[in-house]
């Protein structure tokens, strides 16, 4: 079996100006997991997958902790907590 055996002839595409919410709607309505992004001449410029959309929606890990005798113990460790805070907000969000 090769790619030609499973590919679709009438491919749904979007352009670089298509909003994320529009792409999500296209993926959902067409029951597909990704869509090619094309330029003005129909050439492929990239691909947006549902994984890309999910990645953009993920918030940083909220530090889970327990207070014990006045001290704070972080489940994922203090170093991980510091790294999460240092890297917040993710690039492209909440400037």
Secondary structure, DSSP 8 states (H G I E B T S, - for coil): --HHHH--SS--EEETT--HHHHHHHHHHHT-SEEEEE-TTS-EEEEEEHHHHHHHH-------EEEETTEEEETT-HHHHHHHHHT-S-TTS--
